[in-house]
Amino acid sequence: MGLIWLVLAGIVVWALVRLGRQTEGPRRGQWRVAATLIAAALLGGGALALSRGAWITGVGLCGAALWLTLASRIRSVPPRAEGLSDAEARSILGVSADATAQDITAAWRRLMARAHPDQGGTEGLAAKLNAAKDRLLKK
């Protein structure tokens, strides 16, 4: 019976990890809270198993709790303007090579209206748009 619970806990942890790594969207905060709560439950179960002499199960649960805690804290690094070439920045914003600063700003505003995290976009896409605008306006 204990092996069944261990397998079920492993499936829940796997599903949470897959859910948390799908996107950097606005629901990322709920993923971190849920992962922290499940990690606390796993750690408690591991401590209980260790106190009863089930060393393999206890160490496994404690290890899973530690891994889940660390995995839920990993954040992606936003792209930097220096990493983009001019051609990549122009293709992201959809402007031509001879675009003026006003054209670049207008394209950025148009795209950011849809890509901003408050409007249902993602943080990663908004960061790419900002990096592309910064790259083209620094020229």
C-alpha positions as a Markdown table, in Angstrom:
| # | Residue | x | y | z |
|---|---|---|---|---|
| 1 | Met | 0.0 | 0.0 | 0.0 |
| 2 | Gly | 2.9 | 2.4 | 0.8 |
| 3 | Leu | 4.3 | 1.9 | -2.7 |
| 4 | Ile | 1.0 | 2.9 | -4.3 |
| 5 | Trp | 1.1 | 6.2 | -2.3 |
| 6 | Leu | 4.7 | 6.8 | -3.3 |
| 7 | Val | 3.9 | 6.3 | -7.0 |
| 8 | Leu | 0.9 | 8.6 | -6.8 |
| 9 | Ala | 3.0 | 11.3 | -5.1 |
| 10 | Gly | 5.5 | 10.9 | -7.8 |
| 11 | Ile | 2.9 | 11.4 | -10.5 |
| 12 | Val | 1.6 | 14.5 | -8.7 |
| 13 | Val | 5.1 | 16.0 | -8.5 |
| 14 | Trp | 5.8 | 15.2 | -12.2 |
| 15 | Ala | 2.5 | 16.8 | -13.2 |
| 16 | Leu | 3.3 | 20.0 | -11.2 |
| 17 | Val | 6.7 | 20.2 | -12.7 |
| 18 | Arg | 5.3 | 19.9 | -16.2 |
| 19 | Leu | 2.6 | 22.5 | -15.4 |
| 20 | Gly | 5.1 | 24.9 | -13.9 |
| 21 | Arg | 7.6 | 24.7 | -16.9 |
| 22 | Gln | 5.0 | 25.1 | -19.6 |
| 23 | Thr | 5.0 | 28.9 | -19.5 |
| 24 | Glu | 6.2 | 31.9 | -17.8 |
| 25 | Gly | 2.7 | 33.3 | -17.7 |
| 26 | Pro | 0.9 | 35.1 | -15.0 |
| 27 | Arg | -0.1 | 31.8 | -13.2 |
| 28 | Arg | 3.6 | 31.1 | -12.4 |
| 29 | Gly | 3.0 | 32.4 | -8.8 |
| 30 | Gln | 0.3 | 29.9 | -8.1 |
| 31 | Trp | 2.7 | 27.1 | -9.3 |
| 32 | Arg | 5.3 | 28.2 | -6.8 |
| 33 | Val | 2.8 | 28.3 | -3.9 |
| 34 | Ala | 1.4 | 24.9 | -4.8 |
| 35 | Ala | 4.9 | 23.4 | -5.2 |
| 36 | Thr | 5.9 | 24.8 | -1.8 |
| 37 | Leu | 2.9 | 23.3 | -0.1 |
| 38 | Ile | 3.4 | 19.9 | -1.7 |
| 39 | Ala | 7.1 | 20.0 | -0.9 |
| 40 | Ala | 6.2 | 20.7 | 2.8 |
| 41 | Ala | 3.8 | 17.7 | 2.8 |
| 42 | Leu | 6.5 | 15.5 | 1.2 |
| 43 | Leu | 9.0 | 16.7 | 3.8 |
| 44 | Gly | 6.6 | 15.9 | 6.6 |
| 45 | Gly | 5.9 | 12.5 | 5.1 |
| 46 | Gly | 9.6 | 11.9 | 4.8 |
| 47 | Ala | 10.3 | 12.8 | 8.4 |
| 48 | Leu | 7.4 | 10.6 | 9.5 |
| 49 | Ala | 8.8 | 7.7 | 7.5 |
| 50 | Leu | 12.3 | 8.2 | 8.8 |
| 51 | Ser | 11.0 | 8.3 | 12.4 |
| 52 | Arg | 9.3 | 4.9 | 11.8 |
| 53 | Gly | 12.4 | 3.3 | 10.4 |
| 54 | Ala | 11.5 | 3.4 | 6.7 |
| 55 | Trp | 14.8 | 4.8 | 5.5 |
| 56 | Ile | 14.5 | 4.4 | 1.8 |
| 57 | Thr | 11.0 | 5.9 | 1.7 |
| 58 | Gly | 11.9 | 8.7 | 4.0 |
| 59 | Val | 15.1 | 9.7 | 2.2 |
| 60 | Gly | 13.2 | 9.5 | -1.1 |
| 61 | Leu | 10.4 | 11.8 | 0.1 |
| 62 | Cys | 12.8 | 14.2 | 1.6 |
| 63 | Gly | 14.8 | 14.3 | -1.6 |
| 64 | Ala | 11.7 | 14.8 | -3.7 |
| 65 | Ala | 10.7 | 17.7 | -1.4 |
| 66 | Leu | 14.1 | 19.3 | -1.8 |
| 67 | Trp | 14.1 | 18.9 | -5.5 |
| 68 | Leu | 10.6 | 20.2 | -5.9 |
| 69 | Thr | 11.4 | 23.3 | -3.8 |
| 70 | Leu | 14.5 | 24.0 | -5.9 |
| 71 | Ala | 12.8 | 23.3 | -9.2 |
| 72 | Ser | 9.9 | 25.7 | -8.4 |
| 73 | Arg | 12.3 | 28.6 | -7.7 |
| 74 | Ile | 14.1 | 28.5 | -11.1 |
| 75 | Arg | 13.4 | 31.6 | -13.1 |
| 76 | Ser | 14.3 | 32.3 | -16.7 |
| 77 | Val | 16.6 | 35.1 | -17.5 |
| 78 | Pro | 15.0 | 37.7 | -19.8 |
| 79 | Pro | 16.8 | 38.3 | -23.1 |
| 80 | Arg | 19.3 | 41.2 | -23.3 |
| 81 | Ala | 19.4 | 43.7 | -26.0 |
| 82 | Glu | 23.1 | 42.9 | -26.6 |
| 83 | Gly | 22.2 | 39.3 | -27.5 |
| 84 | Leu | 20.0 | 40.3 | -30.4 |
| 85 | Ser | 21.2 | 41.2 | -33.8 |
| 86 | Asp | 19.6 | 44.1 | -35.7 |
| 87 | Ala | 17.9 | 41.7 | -38.1 |
| 88 | Glu | 16.4 | 39.7 | -35.2 |
| 89 | Ala | 15.2 | 42.8 | -33.5 |
| 90 | Arg | 13.6 | 44.1 | -36.7 |
| 91 | Ser | 11.9 | 40.8 | -37.3 |
| 92 | Ile | 10.5 | 40.7 | -33.8 |
| 93 | Leu | 9.0 | 44.1 | -34.1 |
| 94 | Gly | 8.1 | 43.7 | -37.8 |
| 95 | Val | 9.8 | 46.8 | -39.0 |
| 96 | Ser | 12.0 | 47.4 | -42.1 |
| 97 | Ala | 15.7 | 48.2 | -42.1 |
| 98 | Asp | 15.0 | 51.9 | -42.8 |
| 99 | Ala | 12.4 | 52.4 | -40.0 |
| 100 | Thr | 12.5 | 55.6 | -38.0 |
| 101 | Ala | 12.4 | 55.8 | -34.2 |
| 102 | Gln | 8.7 | 56.7 | -34.4 |
| 103 | Asp | 8.0 | 53.6 | -36.6 |
| 104 | Ile | 9.9 | 51.4 | -34.1 |
| 105 | Thr | 8.1 | 52.9 | -31.1 |
| 106 | Ala | 4.7 | 52.5 | -32.9 |
| 107 | Ala | 5.4 | 48.9 | -33.7 |
| 108 | Trp | 6.5 | 48.2 | -30.1 |
| 109 | Arg | 3.3 | 49.8 | -28.7 |
| 110 | Arg | 1.1 | 47.9 | -31.0 |
| 111 | Leu | 2.7 | 44.6 | -30.2 |
| 112 | Met | 3.1 | 45.3 | -26.4 |
| 113 | Ala | -0.7 | 46.0 | -26.2 |
| 114 | Arg | -1.2 | 42.3 | -26.9 |
| 115 | Ala | 1.9 | 40.8 | -25.4 |
| 116 | His | 2.0 | 42.6 | -22.0 |
| 117 | Pro | 1.4 | 40.2 | -19.1 |
| 118 | Asp | -1.5 | 42.3 | -17.8 |
| 119 | Gln | -3.2 | 41.8 | -21.2 |
| 120 | Gly | -2.8 | 38.0 | -21.2 |
| 121 | Gly | 0.7 | 37.9 | -22.8 |
| 122 | Thr | 3.8 | 36.4 | -21.2 |
| 123 | Glu | 6.7 | 38.0 | -19.4 |
| 124 | Gly | 9.1 | 36.3 | -21.9 |
| 125 | Leu | 7.5 | 37.8 | -25.0 |
| 126 | Ala | 7.2 | 41.3 | -23.4 |
| 127 | Ala | 10.9 | 41.1 | -22.5 |
| 128 | Lys | 11.8 | 40.1 | -26.1 |
| 129 | Leu | 9.8 | 43.1 | -27.4 |
| 130 | Asn | 11.6 | 45.4 | -25.0 |
| 131 | Ala | 15.0 | 44.0 | -25.9 |
| 132 | Ala | 14.3 | 44.5 | -29.6 |
| 133 | Lys | 13.1 | 48.0 | -29.1 |
| 134 | Asp | 16.1 | 48.9 | -27.0 |
| 135 | Arg | 18.5 | 47.4 | -29.6 |
| 136 | Leu | 17.0 | 49.3 | -32.5 |
| 137 | Leu | 16.7 | 52.6 | -30.7 |
| 138 | Lys | 20.3 | 52.5 | -29.5 |
| 139 | Lys | 21.6 | 52.7 | -33.0 |
